[in-house]
Amino acid sequence: MEDLAGVVVVLIILFSAVVAGYQAVERLVHPQPIEMLWAVAVASVIGFLGNEAVAVFRIRVRREIGSAALVADGYHARTDGWTSLAVLVGAIGVWLGYPLADPIVGLLIAVAILVIVWQSGKAIFTRLLDGVEPEVVEVIRHTADHVPGVEHVSEVRARWLGHRLHAEVNVAVYPGLSVAEGHAIAREVNHQLLHHLSYLDGSVVHVDPIQEAGEEHHRIAAHAHDGLPTHSH
């Protein structure tokens, strides 16, 4: 539902861009006088301050919990804020004697909203396709690599489930360690990852001896059983 909520938010932002663009073109074709410019100016300033405060709060919380839908909603609020500020520019232009300033600003607003649609859409659809931000994978690799006893980090795999992250890490250790010692290193890797990534639900840590680090050492070569077709695992 987290990912679906993000898609809905992106579609709402896109709808806002279409409506803003349509109304701006309508005003260019059929100009209309704007009254009470002072009220327009005051409302635009209040709208900017309120929406920007909401956007900062939502984006900050998103970084804490890893919610792509919330960051999309935060960008939506930020778009509304900048839209309000653009309205102020249009009102000033009309007050200076340029009545077309209002619809022109409206077109610029529509373009700005489309940019937000693109940015938010990339984040949401990356999550839908099980994509993970490269910087998140790098944090996992860097954290695991700095745990005492870890000689090498061969593989890192991660995916989002809603706003919670699940990870799998392959680490290589000195081959002379006991099973208990290898297990202790794996537990410490998981412990450090939970400290560095607040939105991580947990990780599966696979321990390899350093000379057999990597998934290629776990594959079985092609072979046959009792005359059956050759296959591999």
C-alpha positions as CSV (number, residue, x, y, z in Angstrom):
1,M,0.0,0.0,0.0
2,E,3.0,2.3,0.6
3,D,4.0,2.1,-3.1
4,L,0.4,2.5,-4.3
5,A,-0.1,5.6,-2.1
6,G,3.0,7.0,-3.8
7,V,1.6,6.4,-7.2
8,V,-1.6,8.2,-6.2
9,V,0.3,11.2,-4.9
10,V,2.2,11.5,-8.2
11,L,-1.0,11.3,-10.2
12,I,-2.5,14.0,-8.0
13,I,0.5,16.3,-8.7
14,L,0.3,15.6,-12.4
15,F,-3.4,16.5,-12.3
16,S,-2.4,19.8,-10.6
17,A,0.0,20.6,-13.4
18,V,-2.6,19.9,-16.1
19,V,-5.2,22.1,-14.3
20,A,-2.7,24.9,-13.8
21,G,-1.6,24.8,-17.4
22,Y,-5.2,24.7,-18.7
23,Q,-6.3,27.7,-16.6
24,A,-3.2,29.7,-17.6
25,V,-3.9,29.1,-21.3
26,E,-7.5,30.0,-20.7
27,R,-6.5,33.3,-19.2
28,L,-4.1,34.1,-22.0
29,V,-6.9,33.5,-24.6
30,H,-9.6,35.2,-22.5
31,P,-8.0,37.8,-20.2
32,Q,-9.9,38.7,-17.0
33,P,-9.3,41.5,-14.6
34,I,-7.9,40.6,-11.2
35,E,-9.3,42.4,-8.2
36,M,-8.1,42.8,-4.6
37,L,-4.5,42.3,-5.5
38,W,-3.5,43.0,-1.8
39,A,-5.5,40.0,-0.7
40,V,-3.9,37.8,-3.4
41,A,-0.4,39.0,-2.3
42,V,-1.1,38.3,1.4
43,A,-2.6,34.8,0.7
44,S,0.3,33.9,-1.5
45,V,2.9,34.7,1.3
46,I,0.9,32.8,3.9
47,G,0.5,29.9,1.5
48,F,4.2,29.8,0.8
49,L,5.3,29.8,4.5
50,G,2.7,27.2,5.5
51,N,3.4,24.8,2.6
52,E,7.2,25.1,3.0
53,A,7.0,24.3,6.7
54,V,4.9,21.2,5.9
55,A,7.3,20.1,3.1
56,V,10.4,20.4,5.3
57,F,8.6,18.3,8.1
58,R,7.5,15.6,5.7
59,I,10.8,15.2,3.9
60,R,12.7,15.1,7.2
61,V,10.4,12.4,8.6
62,R,10.7,10.5,5.3
63,R,14.5,10.4,5.8
64,E,13.9,8.9,9.2
65,I,11.4,6.2,8.1
66,G,12.3,5.7,4.4
67,S,8.9,6.5,3.0
68,A,8.9,7.2,-0.7
69,A,5.2,8.2,-0.6
70,L,5.9,10.7,2.1
71,V,8.7,12.4,0.3
72,A,6.5,12.6,-2.8
73,D,3.9,14.3,-0.7
74,G,6.5,16.6,0.8
75,Y,7.6,17.6,-2.7
76,H,3.9,18.2,-3.5
77,A,3.6,20.6,-0.5
78,R,6.8,22.3,-1.6
79,T,5.4,22.7,-5.1
80,D,2.3,24.3,-3.6
81,G,4.5,26.7,-1.6
82,W,6.5,27.8,-4.6
83,T,3.3,28.1,-6.5
84,S,2.0,30.5,-3.9
85,L,5.2,32.6,-4.2
86,A,4.8,32.6,-8.0
87,V,1.3,34.0,-7.5
88,L,2.8,36.9,-5.6
89,V,5.1,37.6,-8.6
90,G,2.0,37.6,-10.9
91,A,0.1,39.9,-8.6
92,I,3.0,42.4,-8.6
93,G,3.2,42.2,-12.4
94,V,-0.5,43.0,-12.7
95,W,-0.1,45.9,-10.2
96,L,2.7,47.3,-12.3
97,G,0.4,47.3,-15.3
98,Y,1.1,44.0,-17.0
99,P,-2.2,42.0,-16.9
100,L,-0.7,39.1,-18.8
101,A,1.8,38.5,-16.0
102,D,-0.7,36.4,-14.1
103,P,-1.4,33.7,-16.8
104,I,2.3,33.7,-17.8
105,V,3.3,32.9,-14.2
106,G,0.6,30.3,-14.3
107,L,2.3,28.6,-17.2
108,L,5.6,28.7,-15.4
109,I,3.9,27.1,-12.4
110,A,2.6,24.3,-14.5
111,V,6.1,23.6,-15.8
112,A,7.5,23.6,-12.3
113,I,4.9,21.1,-11.2
114,L,5.8,18.8,-14.1
115,V,9.4,18.8,-12.9
116,I,8.2,17.7,-9.5
117,V,6.1,15.0,-11.1
118,W,9.2,13.7,-12.9
119,Q,11.3,13.7,-9.7
120,S,8.7,12.1,-7.5
121,G,7.7,9.6,-10.2
122,K,11.3,8.3,-10.6
123,A,11.5,7.7,-6.8
124,I,8.1,5.9,-6.7
125,F,8.5,3.7,-9.7
126,T,12.0,2.8,-8.7
127,R,10.4,1.4,-5.5
128,L,7.7,-0.4,-7.5
129,L,10.5,-2.1,-9.6
130,D,12.3,-3.2,-6.4
131,G,15.0,-0.6,-7.0
132,V,17.1,0.7,-4.1
133,E,19.0,4.0,-4.1
134,P,22.7,3.4,-4.8
135,E,23.7,5.4,-1.7
136,V,21.7,3.0,0.5
137,V,23.6,0.0,-0.9
138,E,26.9,1.9,-0.4
139,V,26.0,2.6,3.3
140,I,25.3,-1.1,3.8
141,R,28.6,-2.1,2.1
142,H,30.7,0.5,4.0
143,T,29.2,-0.4,7.4
144,A,29.7,-4.1,7.0
145,D,33.2,-3.6,5.7
146,H,34.2,-1.8,8.8
147,V,33.1,-4.4,11.3
148,P,36.1,-6.1,13.0
149,G,36.7,-9.5,11.6
150,V,35.2,-8.8,8.2
151,E,37.9,-9.1,5.5
152,H,35.8,-8.4,2.5
153,V,32.2,-7.7,1.5
154,S,31.4,-9.6,-1.7
155,E,27.7,-9.1,-2.3
156,V,25.0,-6.7,-1.0
157,R,21.4,-7.1,-2.0
158,A,18.5,-5.0,-0.7
159,R,14.9,-4.2,-1.4
160,W,12.1,-2.1,0.0
161,L,8.9,-3.5,1.5
162,G,6.8,-0.4,2.0
163,H,9.1,2.0,3.9
164,R,11.1,-0.8,5.5
165,L,14.3,-2.1,4.0
166,H,15.5,-5.7,3.9
167,A,19.1,-6.6,3.1
168,E,21.3,-9.6,2.4
169,V,25.1,-9.3,2.8
170,N,27.9,-11.7,2.0
171,V,31.0,-11.2,4.1
172,A,34.3,-13.0,4.0
173,V,36.3,-13.8,7.2
174,Y,39.5,-15.5,8.1
175,P,39.0,-19.3,7.5
176,G,40.6,-20.3,10.8
177,L,37.7,-18.9,12.8
178,S,35.3,-21.2,14.7
179,V,31.6,-21.4,13.8
180,A,30.8,-19.4,16.9
181,E,33.3,-16.7,16.0
182,G,31.9,-16.4,12.5
183,H,28.4,-16.2,13.9
184,A,29.5,-13.4,16.3
185,I,30.9,-11.4,13.4
186,A,27.6,-11.9,11.4
187,R,25.6,-10.7,14.5
188,E,27.8,-7.6,14.8
189,V,27.3,-6.8,11.1
190,N,23.6,-6.9,11.5
191,H,23.8,-4.9,14.7
192,Q,25.8,-2.1,13.0
193,L,23.5,-2.0,10.0
194,L,20.5,-1.5,12.3
195,H,22.3,1.4,14.0
196,H,23.3,3.1,10.7
197,L,20.0,2.6,8.9
198,S,16.9,3.4,11.0
199,Y,14.5,2.1,8.4
200,L,16.2,-1.3,8.1
201,D,14.1,-4.2,9.4
202,G,16.9,-6.6,9.5
203,S,19.6,-8.3,7.4
204,V,20.6,-11.8,6.5
205,V,24.4,-12.0,6.8
206,H,26.1,-14.9,5.0
207,V,29.7,-15.7,6.1
208,D,32.3,-17.1,3.7
209,P,35.9,-18.0,4.2
210,I,38.1,-15.4,2.5
211,Q,39.3,-17.8,-0.2
212,E,35.7,-18.7,-1.2
213,A,34.1,-15.3,-1.0
214,G,31.2,-14.6,-3.4
215,E,28.2,-16.3,-4.8
216,E,30.1,-17.9,-7.6
217,H,31.6,-20.4,-5.1
218,H,28.1,-21.5,-4.1
219,R,27.0,-22.6,-7.6
220,I,27.1,-26.2,-8.7
221,A,28.6,-26.9,-12.1
222,A,26.4,-28.5,-14.8
223,H,26.0,-32.2,-14.3
224,A,23.5,-35.1,-15.0
225,H,21.7,-37.7,-13.0
226,D,21.1,-41.2,-14.4
227,G,21.0,-40.1,-18.0
228,L,18.7,-37.1,-17.5
229,P,19.4,-33.9,-19.3
230,T,22.4,-31.9,-18.1
231,H,21.4,-29.2,-15.6
232,S,22.9,-26.9,-12.9
233,H,22.0,-25.2,-9.7
